[in-house]
Each structure stands twice: as structure tokens, then as C-alpha cells.
Amino acid sequence: MAQSIIGDERIELFRASVHGDVVRPDDVDYDDARTVWNGMIDKYPNLLVRCRGTADVIHAVEFARENDLRVAVRGGGHNVAGTAVCDDGLVIDLSEMTGVWVDPDERKALVQGGATWADVDHETQAFGLATPGGVVSETGVAGLTLGGGIGHLRCKYGLSCDNLASVDVVTADGEYLTANKDENEDLFWGLRGGGGNFGIATGFEFDLHPVGPDVATCFVLYPGDRAADCLRAYREYTSTAPNEVSTLTSTGIMLDEELFSEDVLDDLKIGFLGCYAGPPEEGEDVLAPLRAFAEPIADFSGTVPYTEFQQMLDDDYPDGMRYYWKSLYLDGLSESAIERICYWADAAPSPLSTVDVWELGGAITAVGIDESSFAGRHAPFLLGVEANWEEPTNDDANIGWVRDCLADMRQFSDGSVYLNFPGFLEDNDELIESTFGSTYERLVAVKDEYDPTNLFSLNQNIKPTA
Ligand SMILES: Cc1cc2nc3c(=O)[nH]c(=O)nc-3n(C[C@H](O)[C@H](O)[C@H](O)COP(=O)(O)OP(=O)(O)OC[C@H]3O[C@@H](n4cnc5c(N)ncnc54)[C@H](O)[C@@H]3O)c2cc1C
């Protein structure tokens, strides 16, 4: 249990200065407030503030600075490393700031810093519009966008951060700034890929695109003994598919009694998931080859509402289960890379775990490498290794499997990683600089300007010079 190191009087003054709830270790909702999505994370902050608006965020930042507190910032609470919460210190929680306002004529959405993708999709789809999010709708807009944002519309419309028109930020000294192409350009550049290093984003302005209401989708599964053949066919398919198509593939047992009959439930499978960002009737034809790689075990493909597709995986990642995810950008899908993907998928200790390959390219590569701080535009594929399991006694086996897989797969990569799938925070200390490569120095310069004392350090941390 966290001990309060701040006097009661100061806390009461702080409580009076904000509209949101201030939660202390002896409050009844303390455990609820400190709980995040990943059941592996069990942190005990001194204090949490559930901000209701920008003023609360400014007061919270000032309070943290004046009392020299460690700070964690919570958006959707879905970072696998649990960076939304800390031991000791103050959690600045934006998860009640979920407002979304759409301007259908200008095709823009204003999104508060604690919204989830479900909040965004709900409002934007009322106008037949969307902006690229992630593939699970319960994930936070803030953490995902600031780290890049790889979702179902990526090859057509780019990353989430590529669709940012403007961001409102509370910096470490409590200043409220707007960052976009005309104002505070260096901050805007850093925010698009550099994570939560530079301040607390209270509002995002996104560009919107016509999508839906229905989209053609593909979700087809084949037997695991055909995985290598399917991955070869996938490599060919992705080399010619139009940008409207964004797909990923997962190999694992994917134990799910609702999806699979008993005779294949415990078998290794390979699945292909994606959608077509264009007219559904055209999309069904373009996606058809993905459904003919072999004889499917199951095929759930079809034209569905975009919001339904966006939520399709939500139930597969329940709150409180144990998760350890890491990633690696791949140079390509060579024969030996395919062989090792199949090997590691088969070696997974948990039947809920998968080895995933995300297709990149398309609109992601249309943005120049120097235009934003995001570090993964060079790669044709992203490898995601997801350990998902239930029992704490299986922690070592699952974490070890992810680490061993990553170590082996480095032979097919320049070693750079997608920092939004970070495993544990400390796993990445040495990888952050090498992943950002030539942009790292520029990120340090932005950090020096906006957070020289590293108030925002619980993230994929860019260390300031001082
Ligand atoms: C089930 C699941 C599915 C996912 N799917 C995808 C996917 O399809 N594509 C993809 O790209 N990623 C995906 N991710 C990874 C995701 O991008 C990261 O986990 C991201 O950190 C989640 O953001 P959050 O706001 O929910 O996280 P939080 O845990 O709340 O925050 C993570 C970090 O982001 C920063 N942060 C949060 N809010 C703010 C804010 N308002 N201002 C400044 N900094 C802030 C802080 O540094 C914080 O520590 C997925 C994760 C999960 C758990």
C-alpha cells in the first residue's frame, strides 16, 4: 500500500482546485482507480486525479511539479507495460475526458485526451466518416496516436498520427499549447510518433475520410499445417494488393469455443484479417484471394458495418488477463522468416497467444521519414508477438517465449521495434535510441525544450540532456 508523502493540507487544496475526483490509497475506489487493462500490472500510486477537463490537467501538472512527484498519465489505460499507473507519485487520469465533436463539412473531429477508438468511431460513423485507429476499439486514442497508430485503414489513409491536424497539449511547466503545422511545429513533429514524452494531450484534431457505413472484410482461418504455404501466398498477395486493403495475419491455436468446432479447437491455426477501405462490392472481389489460400477451417468474411468490424476483436482481450507483447519491424517475409514464424507460433506456451504479421506500406510510406518522429515507415511488415495467458504461475514461460522469439527473429530485421508494443518498459532502454535512429537527436532537442526535467518519464522515454 502506498504511503502518502504529501501533507493532508496540500492534498485538500489540490482537491479543491480540480473538478475531478482525487483518489487516495484509503478511498474505497482506490483499487478500481489504479487498475489498468493488463492484469500483470499492480502498482500503488500515492494519489490519482480523474481529470474532467484541461483546467484539471493544468492543476495536476502544477501540483506534481511543486511536490516533486513522479507522474503517470492515463488515456485509455491499455498500454501493455502499464505506463498509465505508477508506484508512489501521481496518476493524471484523463479517462473521463471522452468527448468527440465532428464537423462533417470540414471532415474534422475534435477528440478529448481520454477517449477510446469506440468513442471516435461512434461519432464519426454517424456521418459516414472515419480516421485510422487501432484494431481493438477499447484502446485509448492518446497512447495509440502519440506512438504512431497502426489500424485497419493504415495502407489507405496512413497511421493515426498521420491524420492529426492539431494537438492541444499541457506541457511540463503547466503551459497550454497548440501544436500543428503552423504553431509549435517542432512539438507537433515530436508528438507524431514520440509518445507521451512532451506533455499531456488534452485534445486531438483529426482529419476524417469517407468510410462505411459498411465495409468488405476478410477474416478467414486455415489449418496450422498449411501456415507456411499461406504465408507465402500472403507475401505475394500483399505485394500487389491496392492500398485500400490493410491486413494482418495471426498464427496460434486461438482457443475460442464460440468460433471453432471441437475437432479443431486445440489445433494450430493461421488467420487473415483485414478490410477494404472503399466500395464493399469492389472490396469483396479484391479480398477474395485471401480466402482461397487453402481449404479454410472457418471463414467469417463478409460485408459488415465498419463499427462492428472495429469491435470484432474486443472480446479477445479482456481486462485483467495477463499480457506481454513485443514487436519487431521485418525486412520481408523470406522463406526462413516464414519457417521461424511457424516454429514460434507452434512453440507458444499458451493457446491464447499468437505470432502476428502486420502488412505496412501504402499510405504509411507516402509520408516522408522526416515529416514526423514515427520510426517505422521503412519496413514492409511488423512482427507482433503476443503472449496472452491467465495463470500467474505461467508468467515466466510466456514472457520467456516472447523474448526468445524476438531474439531469434532479429535476424530478419534491422532490430527496430514498434514502441506501442513494449513488453515491460525497461526492456526498451537500449532500443529506443536505435529505433529512432537519426531522428533521436531531434527528439532530445524537443524534449529539452518542452520537458527538460523529464516530468513525463513513464513512457518510451527520450532522456533530456540535463
Ligand atoms: C488490446 C490492445 C489492442 C491494441 N491494438 C493496437 C493497434 O491495433 N494498433 C496500434 O498501433 N496499437 C495497438 N495497441 C497498442 C496501443 O497503441 C498502446 O497500448 C497504447 O499505449 C494504448 O494507449 P492508451 O491511451 O490506451 O494507453 P495508456 O496506458 O492510458 O497510456 C499509455 C501511455 O501513453 C501516454 N498517454 C496516454 N494518454 C496520454 C495523453 N492524453 N497525453 C499524453 N500522453 C498520454 C502516456 O505516456 C502513457 O503512459 C493495442 C493495445 C491493446 C492493449
The ligand as a Gaussian input file, in Angstrom:
#p B3LYP/6-31G(d) Opt

LIG

0 1
 C       -5.981000      -4.778000     -26.809000
 C       -4.992000      -3.859000     -27.465000
 C       -5.032000      -3.668000     -28.823000
 C       -4.114000      -2.817000     -29.430000
 N       -4.178000      -2.640000     -30.775000
 C       -3.354000      -1.761000     -31.364000
 C       -3.473000      -1.483000     -32.742000
 O       -4.317000      -2.022000     -33.435000
 N       -2.622000      -0.589000     -33.282000
 C       -1.675000       0.048000     -32.557000
 O       -0.958000       0.870000     -33.108000
 N       -1.530000      -0.194000     -31.246000
 C       -2.347000      -1.083000     -30.635000
 N       -2.222000      -1.333000     -29.314000
 C       -1.125000      -0.714000     -28.578000
 C       -1.529000       0.673000     -28.129000
 O       -1.199000       1.584000     -29.135000
 C       -0.776000       1.064000     -26.852000
 O       -1.030000       0.099000     -25.870000
 C       -1.153000       2.449000     -26.366000
 O       -0.213000       2.851000     -25.392000
 C       -2.534000       2.465000     -25.753000
 O       -2.926000       3.787000     -25.456000
 P       -3.825000       4.100000     -24.181000
 O       -4.121000       5.552000     -24.194000
 O       -4.943000       3.139000     -24.102000
 O       -2.792000       3.725000     -23.060000
 P       -2.447000       4.269000     -21.617000
 O       -1.947000       3.058000     -20.914000
 O       -3.521000       5.046000     -20.988000
 O       -1.266000       5.254000     -21.923000
 C       -0.044000       4.791000     -22.434000
 C        0.930000       5.931000     -22.446000
 O        0.525000       6.881000     -23.416000
 C        0.773000       8.194000     -22.936000
 N       -0.509000       8.898000     -22.820000
 C       -1.728000       8.390000     -22.593000
 N       -2.640000       9.369000     -22.627000
 C       -1.971000      10.493000     -22.879000
 C       -2.357000      11.845000     -23.071000
 N       -3.628000      12.222000     -23.031000
 N       -1.385000      12.751000     -23.328000
 C       -0.095000      12.385000     -23.399000
 N        0.322000      11.135000     -23.223000
 C       -0.606000      10.200000     -22.997000
 C        1.456000       8.072000     -21.597000
 O        2.870000       8.043000     -21.791000
 C        1.000000       6.705000     -21.138000
 O        1.922000       6.096000     -20.273000
 C       -3.120000      -2.167000     -28.671000
 C       -3.077000      -2.376000     -27.298000
 C       -4.004000      -3.207000     -26.702000
 C       -3.920000      -3.436000     -25.245000

